[in-house]
């Protein structure tokens, strides 16, 4: 709006200059330019007041139909509908056609289906073939009947004849142990028995032999030997030193005449000695 006003004023000034009888001193365009600037400054300071709002314009024409959009995504499954009301009763259907006649049945006595009476079909042997000859299948066993009432007590019968002797019965079970009887009297002295055979000679000349002490060490061995003619019957040992470290690994008859003892120290570096003993005797 301001530019329109400025342009209008400029055109008026140009017209005024053209119509003026005297040209102002100086550059005429500079004068004109100064006037325009002065006028623009004054117009800038003018506060424009907007006019009243105009009336609403007419509705424009219908726009061109837009292109069809893409298909939307598949919608979610809808909820189950409410159960509809019960329908009306249908009309009565027409009467169906009469079925064909069935085949004639067999008499109950006609077991082989020949429709003629056979000898084996005359069940009651009366010469007729009728319902009296009809025998159904064996029925299921009936339930046990109720117990009948007790009958009257009959008169006492006469004594019967003596029956024959029955066979011998089986042996009875072992009876209970009876009480202990009294002690019987001492019997008479029996005869002297026969002299027995001579027994094996026993051990004689029993003695204990003490062996020499073994050298001191961490694994000492000692032996006790029986004298000539005698055999070792048993043996033992004795240790010297700290008994807390003594360990005997063997004590046994190493031969018929010797008893051997062997030991070992439980502590490394600690030593001790052993002495063996033998029980010797002459065996016949």
Phi and psi restraints in degrees (value plus and minus 20) as a CYANA .aco file:
   2 UNK   PHI     -83.4   -43.4
   2 UNK   PSI     -59.4   -19.4
   3 UNK   PHI     -84.9   -44.9
   3 UNK   PSI     -55.5   -15.5
   4 UNK   PHI     -84.8   -44.8
   4 UNK   PSI     -62.3   -22.3
   5 UNK   PHI     -84.0   -44.0
   5 UNK   PSI     -65.1   -25.1
   6 UNK   PHI     -80.1   -40.1
   6 UNK   PSI     -63.4   -23.4
   7 UNK   PHI     -83.1   -43.1
   7 UNK   PSI     -58.7   -18.7
   8 UNK   PHI     -84.4   -44.4
   8 UNK   PSI     -62.6   -22.6
   9 UNK   PHI     -85.9   -45.9
   9 UNK   PSI     -60.7   -20.7
  10 UNK   PHI     -79.9   -39.9
  10 UNK   PSI     -62.7   -22.7
  11 UNK   PHI     -83.9   -43.9
  11 UNK   PSI     -57.6   -17.6
  12 UNK   PHI     -85.3   -45.3
  12 UNK   PSI     -60.7   -20.7
  13 UNK   PHI     -85.8   -45.8
  13 UNK   PSI     -61.3   -21.3
  14 UNK   PHI     -81.1   -41.1
  14 UNK   PSI     -61.2   -21.2
  15 UNK   PHI     -85.0   -45.0
  15 UNK   PSI     -58.2   -18.2
  16 UNK   PHI     -85.3   -45.3
  16 UNK   PSI     -63.1   -23.1
  17 UNK   PHI     -83.9   -43.9
  17 UNK   PSI     -60.2   -20.2
  18 UNK   PHI     -86.3   -46.3
  18 UNK   PSI     -52.4   -12.4
  19 UNK   PHI    -109.0   -69.0
  19 UNK   PSI     -30.7     9.3
  20 UNK   PHI     -88.0   -48.0
  20 UNK   PSI     126.3   166.3
  21 UNK   PHI     -98.9   -58.9
  21 UNK   PSI     -49.5    -9.5
  22 UNK   PHI    -142.1  -102.1
  22 UNK   PSI     115.6   155.6
  23 UNK   PHI    -105.9   -65.9
  23 UNK   PSI     109.2   149.2
  24 UNK   PHI     -79.3   -39.3
  24 UNK   PSI     136.1   176.1
  25 UNK   PHI     -90.5   -50.5
  25 UNK   PSI     129.0   169.0
  26 UNK   PHI      71.8   111.8
  26 UNK   PSI    -193.7  -153.7
  27 UNK   PHI     -89.0   -49.0
  27 UNK   PSI      99.1   139.1
  28 UNK   PHI     -84.5   -44.5
  28 UNK   PSI     -52.3   -12.3
  29 UNK   PHI     -91.6   -51.6
  29 UNK   PSI     -52.6   -12.6
  30 UNK   PHI     -86.8   -46.8
  30 UNK   PSI     -59.9   -19.9
  31 UNK   PHI     -83.1   -43.1
  31 UNK   PSI     -63.9   -23.9
  32 UNK   PHI     -83.7   -43.7
  32 UNK   PSI     -60.0   -20.0
  33 UNK   PHI     -86.9   -46.9
  33 UNK   PSI     -59.6   -19.6
  34 UNK   PHI     -84.9   -44.9
  34 UNK   PSI     -59.9   -19.9
  35 UNK   PHI     -84.5   -44.5
  35 UNK   PSI     -60.2   -20.2
  36 UNK   PHI     -84.4   -44.4
  36 UNK   PSI     -63.4   -23.4
  37 UNK   PHI     -82.7   -42.7
  37 UNK   PSI     -60.3   -20.3
  38 UNK   PHI     -85.0   -45.0
  38 UNK   PSI     -59.0   -19.0
  39 UNK   PHI     -89.3   -49.3
  39 UNK   PSI     -58.2   -18.2
  40 UNK   PHI     -85.0   -45.0
  40 UNK   PSI     -56.1   -16.1
  41 UNK   PHI     -85.1   -45.1
  41 UNK   PSI     -59.8   -19.8
  42 UNK   PHI     -88.5   -48.5
  42 UNK   PSI     -59.3   -19.3
  43 UNK   PHI     -87.2   -47.2
  43 UNK   PSI     -54.0   -14.0
  44 UNK   PHI     -82.4   -42.4
  44 UNK   PSI     -55.8   -15.8
  45 UNK   PHI     -97.4   -57.4
  45 UNK   PSI     -29.1    10.9
  46 UNK   PHI    -100.0   -60.0
  46 UNK   PSI     109.6   149.6
  47 UNK   PHI    -110.8   -70.8
  47 UNK   PSI      97.1   137.1
  48 UNK   PHI    -103.0   -63.0
  48 UNK   PSI     114.8   154.8
  49 UNK   PHI    -122.8   -82.8
  49 UNK   PSI     102.2   142.2
  50 UNK   PHI     -85.1   -45.1
  50 UNK   PSI     125.5   165.5
  51 UNK   PHI     -95.8   -55.8
  51 UNK   PSI     155.7   195.7
  52 UNK   PHI     -84.9   -44.9
  52 UNK   PSI     132.3   172.3
  53 UNK   PHI     -88.1   -48.1
  53 UNK   PSI     109.5   149.5
  54 UNK   PHI     -92.5   -52.5
  54 UNK   PSI     149.3   189.3
  55 UNK   PHI     -92.1   -52.1
  55 UNK   PSI     135.9   175.9
  56 UNK   PHI     -86.1   -46.1
  56 UNK   PSI     112.5   152.5
  57 UNK   PHI     -91.3   -51.3
  57 UNK   PSI     147.6   187.6
  58 UNK   PHI     -89.9   -49.9
  58 UNK   PSI     133.7   173.7
  59 UNK   PHI     -85.7   -45.7
  59 UNK   PSI     113.6   153.6
  60 UNK   PHI     -91.7   -51.7
  60 UNK   PSI     147.9   187.9
  61 UNK   PHI     -87.6   -47.6
  61 UNK   PSI     137.7   177.7
  62 UNK   PHI     -81.8   -41.8
  62 UNK   PSI     110.6   150.6
  63 UNK   PHI     -89.5   -49.5
  63 UNK   PSI     145.3   185.3
  64 UNK   PHI     -87.9   -47.9
  64 UNK   PSI     123.1   163.1
  65 UNK   PHI     -80.5   -40.5
  65 UNK   PSI     105.4   145.4
  66 UNK   PHI     -93.2   -53.2
  66 UNK   PSI     143.0   183.0
  67 UNK   PHI     -88.0   -48.0
  67 UNK   PSI     133.1   173.1
  68 UNK   PHI     -87.7   -47.7
  68 UNK   PSI     111.6   151.6
  69 UNK   PHI     -94.6   -54.6
  69 UNK   PSI     146.7   186.7
  70 UNK   PHI     -88.1   -48.1
  70 UNK   PSI     134.2   174.2
  71 UNK   PHI     -83.9   -43.9
  71 UNK   PSI     119.4   159.4
  72 UNK   PHI     -94.6   -54.6
  72 UNK   PSI     147.4   187.4
  73 UNK   PHI     -86.1   -46.1
  73 UNK   PSI     135.8   175.8
  74 UNK   PHI     -81.7   -41.7
  74 UNK   PSI     109.5   149.5
  75 UNK   PHI     -91.2   -51.2
  75 UNK   PSI     142.1   182.1
  76 UNK   PHI     -89.5   -49.5
  76 UNK   PSI     133.1   173.1
  77 UNK   PHI     -80.4   -40.4
  77 UNK   PSI     108.4   148.4
  78 UNK   PHI     -90.9   -50.9
  78 UNK   PSI     140.9   180.9
  79 UNK   PHI     -88.1   -48.1
  79 UNK   PSI     135.2   175.2
  80 UNK   PHI     -82.1   -42.1
  80 UNK   PSI     111.2   151.2
  81 UNK   PHI     -88.9   -48.9
  81 UNK   PSI     143.1   183.1
  82 UNK   PHI     -91.9   -51.9
  82 UNK   PSI     123.7   163.7
  83 UNK   PHI     -80.4   -40.4
  83 UNK   PSI     107.6   147.6
  84 UNK   PHI     -89.6   -49.6
  84 UNK   PSI     142.9   182.9
  85 UNK   PHI     -91.7   -51.7
  85 UNK   PSI     136.0   176.0
  86 UNK   PHI     -82.3   -42.3
  86 UNK   PSI     111.4   151.4
  87 UNK   PHI     -90.8   -50.8
  87 UNK   PSI     146.7   186.7
  88 UNK   PHI     -93.9   -53.9
  88 UNK   PSI     132.6   172.6
  89 UNK   PHI     -83.4   -43.4
  89 UNK   PSI     109.7   149.7
  90 UNK   PHI     -90.2   -50.2
  90 UNK   PSI     144.2   184.2
  91 UNK   PHI     -90.8   -50.8
  91 UNK   PSI     134.5   174.5
  92 UNK   PHI     -83.4   -43.4
  92 UNK   PSI     111.0   151.0
  93 UNK   PHI     -91.5   -51.5
  93 UNK   PSI     143.9   183.9
  94 UNK   PHI     -92.0   -52.0
  94 UNK   PSI     134.6   174.6
  95 UNK   PHI     -83.8   -43.8
  95 UNK   PSI     111.1   151.1
  96 UNK   PHI     -91.5   -51.5
  96 UNK   PSI     143.8   183.8
  97 UNK   PHI     -90.8   -50.8
  97 UNK   PSI     132.1   172.1
  98 UNK   PHI     -91.7   -51.7
  98 UNK   PSI     110.7   150.7
  99 UNK   PHI     -92.0   -52.0
  99 UNK   PSI     141.5   181.5
 100 UNK   PHI     -88.4   -48.4
 100 UNK   PSI     133.5   173.5
 101 UNK   PHI     -84.8   -44.8
 101 UNK   PSI     119.1   159.1
 102 UNK   PHI     -97.6   -57.6
 102 UNK   PSI     145.5   185.5
 103 UNK   PHI     -90.3   -50.3
 103 UNK   PSI     129.2   169.2
 104 UNK   PHI     -85.3   -45.3
 104 UNK   PSI     116.9   156.9
 105 UNK   PHI     -99.6   -59.6
 105 UNK   PSI     148.1   188.1
 106 UNK   PHI    -112.9   -72.9
 106 UNK   PSI     130.1   170.1
 107 UNK   PHI     -88.1   -48.1
 107 UNK   PSI     131.4   171.4
 108 UNK   PHI     -84.9   -44.9
 108 UNK   PSI     -44.5    -4.5
 109 UNK   PHI    -105.2   -65.2
 109 UNK   PSI     -33.1     6.9
 110 UNK   PHI    -101.3   -61.3
 110 UNK   PSI      64.8   104.8
 111 UNK   PHI     -90.8   -50.8
 111 UNK   PSI     -54.1   -14.1
 112 UNK   PHI    -117.7   -77.7
 112 UNK   PSI     -17.7    22.3
 113 UNK   PHI      50.7    90.7
 113 UNK   PSI       1.6    41.6
 114 UNK   PHI    -105.7   -65.7
 114 UNK   PSI     -28.8    11.2
 115 UNK   PHI      43.0    83.0
 115 UNK   PSI      -4.9    35.1
 116 UNK   PHI    -151.1  -111.1
 116 UNK   PSI     129.1   169.1
 117 UNK   PHI     -96.5   -56.5
 117 UNK   PSI     110.6   150.6
 118 UNK   PHI    -133.3   -93.3
 118 UNK   PSI     137.4   177.4
 119 UNK   PHI     -77.5   -37.5
 119 UNK   PSI     -62.5   -22.5
 120 UNK   PHI     -90.5   -50.5
 120 UNK   PSI     -32.0     8.0
 121 UNK   PHI    -111.4   -71.4
 121 UNK   PSI     -27.8    12.2
 122 UNK   PHI    -105.8   -65.8
 122 UNK   PSI      61.4   101.4
 123 UNK   PHI     -82.5   -42.5
 123 UNK   PSI     -64.1   -24.1
 124 UNK   PHI    -110.7   -70.7
 124 UNK   PSI     -16.4    23.6
 125 UNK   PHI      35.9    75.9
 125 UNK   PSI      20.6    60.6
 126 UNK   PHI    -123.6   -83.6
 126 UNK   PSI     -13.6    26.4
 127 UNK   PHI      61.1   101.1
 127 UNK   PSI     -20.4    19.6
 128 UNK   PHI    -136.1   -96.1
 128 UNK   PSI     134.8   174.8
 129 UNK   PHI    -137.9   -97.9
 129 UNK   PSI      77.3   117.3
 130 UNK   PHI    -166.3  -126.3
 130 UNK   PSI    -188.1  -148.1
 131 UNK   PHI     -84.7   -44.7
 131 UNK   PSI     -37.6     2.4
 132 UNK   PHI     -90.0   -50.0
 132 UNK   PSI     -37.7     2.3
 133 UNK   PHI    -111.7   -71.7
 133 UNK   PSI     -20.7    19.3
 134 UNK   PHI    -102.1   -62.1
 134 UNK   PSI     101.4   141.4
 135 UNK   PHI    -142.2  -102.2
 135 UNK   PSI      95.3   135.3
 136 UNK   PHI     -96.0   -56.0
 136 UNK   PSI     154.9   194.9
 137 UNK   PHI     -87.2   -47.2
 137 UNK   PSI     137.8   177.8
 138 UNK   PHI     -79.9   -39.9
 138 UNK   PSI     104.2   144.2
 139 UNK   PHI     -94.2   -54.2
 139 UNK   PSI     144.3   184.3
 140 UNK   PHI     -90.2   -50.2
 140 UNK   PSI     133.7   173.7
 141 UNK   PHI     -86.0   -46.0
 141 UNK   PSI     110.2   150.2
 142 UNK   PHI     -92.8   -52.8
 142 UNK   PSI     144.8   184.8
 143 UNK   PHI     -91.5   -51.5
 143 UNK   PSI     138.4   178.4
 144 UNK   PHI     -83.4   -43.4
 144 UNK   PSI     109.1   149.1
 145 UNK   PHI     -90.2   -50.2
 145 UNK   PSI     143.1   183.1
 146 UNK   PHI     -87.4   -47.4
 146 UNK   PSI     132.7   172.7
 147 UNK   PHI     -85.5   -45.5
 147 UNK   PSI     107.6   147.6
 148 UNK   PHI     -91.4   -51.4
 148 UNK   PSI     143.3   183.3
 149 UNK   PHI     -88.9   -48.9
 149 UNK   PSI     129.1   169.1
 150 UNK   PHI     -86.0   -46.0
 150 UNK   PSI     116.5   156.5
 151 UNK   PHI     -96.9   -56.9
 151 UNK   PSI     148.8   188.8
 152 UNK   PHI     -90.2   -50.2
 152 UNK   PSI     128.5   168.5
 153 UNK   PHI     -91.9   -51.9
 153 UNK   PSI     106.0   146.0
 154 UNK   PHI     -97.4   -57.4
 154 UNK   PSI     149.9   189.9
 155 UNK   PHI     -92.0   -52.0
 155 UNK   PSI     132.2   172.2
 156 UNK   PHI     -88.3   -48.3
 156 UNK   PSI     108.0   148.0
 157 UNK   PHI     -98.5   -58.5
 157 UNK   PSI     147.1   187.1
 158 UNK   PHI     -93.7   -53.7
 158 UNK   PSI     138.8   178.8
 159 UNK   PHI     -87.8   -47.8
 159 UNK   PSI     110.4   150.4
 160 UNK   PHI     -98.2   -58.2
 160 UNK   PSI     151.4   191.4
 161 UNK   PHI     -91.3   -51.3
 161 UNK   PSI     134.4   174.4
 162 UNK   PHI     -84.0   -44.0
 162 UNK   PSI     107.0   147.0
 163 UNK   PHI     -95.8   -55.8
 163 UNK   PSI     142.8   182.8
 164 UNK   PHI     -88.6   -48.6
 164 UNK   PSI     134.5   174.5
 165 UNK   PHI     -86.2   -46.2
 165 UNK   PSI     111.8   151.8
 166 UNK   PHI     -98.6   -58.6
 166 UNK   PSI     148.4   188.4
 167 UNK   PHI     -88.3   -48.3
 167 UNK   PSI     138.5   178.5
 168 UNK   PHI     -85.3   -45.3
 168 UNK   PSI     113.1   153.1
 169 UNK   PHI     -94.3   -54.3
 169 UNK   PSI     147.5   187.5
 170 UNK   PHI     -90.1   -50.1
 170 UNK   PSI     135.7   175.7
 171 UNK   PHI     -81.9   -41.9
 171 UNK   PSI     119.8   159.8
 172 UNK   PHI     -93.2   -53.2
 172 UNK   PSI     147.5   187.5
 173 UNK   PHI     -87.4   -47.4
 173 UNK   PSI     139.4   179.4
 174 UNK   PHI     -79.9   -39.9
 174 UNK   PSI     110.7   150.7
 175 UNK   PHI     -91.6   -51.6
 175 UNK   PSI     146.3   186.3
 176 UNK   PHI     -88.9   -48.9
 176 UNK   PSI     124.1   164.1
 177 UNK   PHI     -77.7   -37.7
 177 UNK   PSI     106.7   146.7
 178 UNK   PHI     -93.8   -53.8
 178 UNK   PSI     145.4   185.4
 179 UNK   PHI     -88.6   -48.6
 179 UNK   PSI     132.1   172.1
 180 UNK   PHI     -85.4   -45.4
 180 UNK   PSI     111.3   151.3
 181 UNK   PHI     -97.0   -57.0
 181 UNK   PSI     152.3   192.3
 182 UNK   PHI     -89.3   -49.3
 182 UNK   PSI     133.2   173.2
 183 UNK   PHI     -87.3   -47.3
 183 UNK   PSI     112.7   152.7
 184 UNK   PHI     -97.3   -57.3
 184 UNK   PSI     149.8   189.8
 185 UNK   PHI     -92.5   -52.5
 185 UNK   PSI     134.9   174.9
 186 UNK   PHI     -89.9   -49.9
 186 UNK   PSI     110.5   150.5
 187 UNK   PHI     -94.2   -54.2
 187 UNK   PSI     149.6   189.6
 188 UNK   PHI     -90.5   -50.5
 188 UNK   PSI     138.4   178.4
 189 UNK   PHI     -83.2   -43.2
 189 UNK   PSI     109.9   149.9
 190 UNK   PHI     -99.6   -59.6
 190 UNK   PSI     148.0   188.0
 191 UNK   PHI     -92.2   -52.2
 191 UNK   PSI     138.6   178.6
 192 UNK   PHI     -88.9   -48.9
 192 UNK   PSI     115.6   155.6
 193 UNK   PHI     -96.7   -56.7
 193 UNK   PSI     150.2   190.2
 194 UNK   PHI     -92.9   -52.9
 194 UNK   PSI     130.8   170.8
 195 UNK   PHI     -90.0   -50.0
 195 UNK   PSI     111.6   151.6
 196 UNK   PHI     -97.0   -57.0
 196 UNK   PSI     148.0   188.0
 197 UNK   PHI     -94.9   -54.9
 197 UNK   PSI     138.9   178.9
 198 UNK   PHI     -87.5   -47.5
 198 UNK   PSI     110.2   150.2
 199 UNK   PHI     -99.4   -59.4
 199 UNK   PSI     152.3   192.3
 200 UNK   PHI     -91.2   -51.2
 200 UNK   PSI     119.7   159.7
 201 UNK   PHI     -83.3   -43.3
 201 UNK   PSI     120.3   160.3
 202 UNK   PHI    -103.8   -63.8
 202 UNK   PSI    -192.1  -152.1
 203 UNK   PHI    -104.6   -64.6
 203 UNK   PSI     116.3   156.3
 204 UNK   PHI    -154.1  -114.1
 204 UNK   PSI     139.6   179.6
 205 UNK   PHI      52.7    92.7
 205 UNK   PSI      17.4    57.4
 206 UNK   PHI     -87.9   -47.9
 206 UNK   PSI     116.6   156.6
 207 UNK   PHI    -176.1  -136.1
 207 UNK   PSI     135.9   175.9
 208 UNK   PHI    -122.3   -82.3
 208 UNK   PSI     109.0   149.0
 209 UNK   PHI    -128.5   -88.5
 209 UNK   PSI     108.5   148.5
 210 UNK   PHI    -121.5   -81.5
 210 UNK   PSI     101.0   141.0
 211 UNK   PHI    -101.8   -61.8
 211 UNK   PSI     148.4   188.4
 212 UNK   PHI     -92.1   -52.1
 212 UNK   PSI     130.4   170.4
 213 UNK   PHI     -89.3   -49.3
 213 UNK   PSI     123.6   163.6
 214 UNK   PHI     -98.1   -58.1
 214 UNK   PSI     140.1   180.1
 215 UNK   PHI     -81.4   -41.4
 215 UNK   PSI     128.5   168.5
 216 UNK   PHI     -89.8   -49.8
 216 UNK   PSI     115.2   155.2
 217 UNK   PHI    -195.2  -155.2
 217 UNK   PSI    -200.0  -160.0
 218 UNK   PHI    -105.1   -65.1
 218 UNK   PSI     -31.6     8.4
 219 UNK   PHI    -163.5  -123.5
 219 UNK   PSI      47.9    87.9
 220 UNK   PHI     -94.9   -54.9
 220 UNK   PSI     134.4   174.4
 221 UNK   PHI    -155.0  -115.0
 221 UNK   PSI     110.7   150.7
 222 UNK   PHI    -147.7  -107.7
 222 UNK   PSI     128.8   168.8
 223 UNK   PHI    -154.9  -114.9
 223 UNK   PSI     116.5   156.5
 224 UNK   PHI    -137.1   -97.1
 224 UNK   PSI     109.6   149.6
 225 UNK   PHI    -135.8   -95.8
 225 UNK   PSI     113.7   153.7
 226 UNK   PHI     -93.1   -53.1
 226 UNK   PSI     134.1   174.1
 227 UNK   PHI     -87.4   -47.4
 227 UNK   PSI     146.6   186.6
 228 UNK   PHI     -80.9   -40.9
 228 UNK   PSI     111.2   151.2
 229 UNK   PHI      73.5   113.5
 229 UNK   PSI     -27.3    12.7
 230 UNK   PHI    -134.8   -94.8
 230 UNK   PSI     134.4   174.4
 231 UNK   PHI    -135.4   -95.4
 231 UNK   PSI     131.0   171.0
 232 UNK   PHI     -94.7   -54.7
 232 UNK   PSI     111.2   151.2
 233 UNK   PHI    -128.1   -88.1
 233 UNK   PSI     -37.6     2.4
 234 UNK   PHI    -198.9  -158.9
 234 UNK   PSI    -197.5  -157.5
 235 UNK   PHI    -195.1  -155.1
 235 UNK   PSI     159.7   199.7
 236 UNK   PHI    -186.2  -146.2
 236 UNK   PSI    -180.9  -140.9
 237 UNK   PHI    -178.8  -138.8
 237 UNK   PSI     149.3   189.3
 238 UNK   PHI    -166.3  -126.3
 238 UNK   PSI     116.2   156.2
 239 UNK   PHI    -128.3   -88.3
 239 UNK   PSI     129.5   169.5
 240 UNK   PHI    -140.7  -100.7
 240 UNK   PSI     116.4   156.4
 241 UNK   PHI     104.2   144.2
 241 UNK   PSI    -176.2  -136.2
 242 UNK   PHI     -99.3   -59.3
 242 UNK   PSI      90.4   130.4
 243 UNK   PHI     -87.3   -47.3
 243 UNK   PSI     -35.7     4.3
 244 UNK   PHI     -91.4   -51.4
 244 UNK   PSI     -36.3     3.7
 245 UNK   PHI    -129.9   -89.9
 245 UNK   PSI     -23.2    16.8
 246 UNK   PHI     -96.4   -56.4
 246 UNK   PSI     112.1   152.1
 247 UNK   PHI    -154.0  -114.0
 247 UNK   PSI     100.0   140.0
 248 UNK   PHI    -115.4   -75.4
 248 UNK   PSI     103.1   143.1
 249 UNK   PHI    -123.2   -83.2
 249 UNK   PSI     -42.9    -2.9
 250 UNK   PHI    -167.4  -127.4
 250 UNK   PSI     120.3   160.3
 251 UNK   PHI    -175.3  -135.3
 251 UNK   PSI      81.1   121.1
 252 UNK   PHI    -179.3  -139.3
 252 UNK   PSI     141.8   181.8
 253 UNK   PHI     -98.2   -58.2
 253 UNK   PSI      86.1   126.1
 254 UNK   PHI     -96.7   -56.7
 254 UNK   PSI     -33.9     6.1
 255 UNK   PHI    -179.2  -139.2
 255 UNK   PSI    -196.3  -156.3
 256 UNK   PHI     -87.3   -47.3
 256 UNK   PSI     -38.5     1.5
 257 UNK   PHI    -143.2  -103.2
 257 UNK   PSI     -17.3    22.7
 258 UNK   PHI    -151.0  -111.0
 258 UNK   PSI     126.3   166.3
 259 UNK   PHI    -140.9  -100.9
 259 UNK   PSI     103.0   143.0
 260 UNK   PHI    -134.2   -94.2
 260 UNK   PSI     120.1   160.1
 261 UNK   PHI    -148.1  -108.1
 261 UNK   PSI     112.8   152.8
 262 UNK   PHI    -150.9  -110.9
 262 UNK   PSI     118.5   158.5
 263 UNK   PHI    -151.6  -111.6
 263 UNK   PSI     155.6   195.6
 264 UNK   PHI    -170.7  -130.7
 264 UNK   PSI     122.7   162.7
 265 UNK   PHI    -101.1   -61.1
 265 UNK   PSI     116.9   156.9
 266 UNK   PHI     -99.8   -59.8
 266 UNK   PSI     -32.2     7.8
 267 UNK   PHI    -142.8  -102.8
 267 UNK   PSI     107.4   147.4
 268 UNK   PHI     -84.3   -44.3
 268 UNK   PSI     111.0   151.0
 269 UNK   PHI      73.7   113.7
 269 UNK   PSI     -33.2     6.8
 270 UNK   PHI    -115.6   -75.6
 270 UNK   PSI     111.1   151.1
 271 UNK   PHI    -140.7  -100.7
 271 UNK   PSI     141.0   181.0
 272 UNK   PHI    -180.6  -140.6
 272 UNK   PSI     153.6   193.6
 273 UNK   PHI    -144.6  -104.6
 273 UNK   PSI     140.1   180.1
 274 UNK   PHI    -143.7  -103.7
 274 UNK   PSI     133.5   173.5
 275 UNK   PHI    -153.0  -113.0
 275 UNK   PSI     108.2   148.2
 276 UNK   PHI    -116.5   -76.5
 276 UNK   PSI     129.7   169.7
 277 UNK   PHI    -146.5  -106.5
 277 UNK   PSI     122.5   162.5
 278 UNK   PHI    -150.9  -110.9
 278 UNK   PSI     117.7   157.7
 279 UNK   PHI    -116.1   -76.1
 279 UNK   PSI      94.9   134.9
 280 UNK   PHI    -138.1   -98.1
 280 UNK   PSI     128.7   168.7
 281 UNK   PHI    -178.9  -138.9
 281 UNK   PSI     143.6   183.6
 282 UNK   PHI    -111.0   -71.0
 282 UNK   PSI     106.4   146.4
 283 UNK   PHI    -131.3   -91.3
 283 UNK   PSI     100.6   140.6
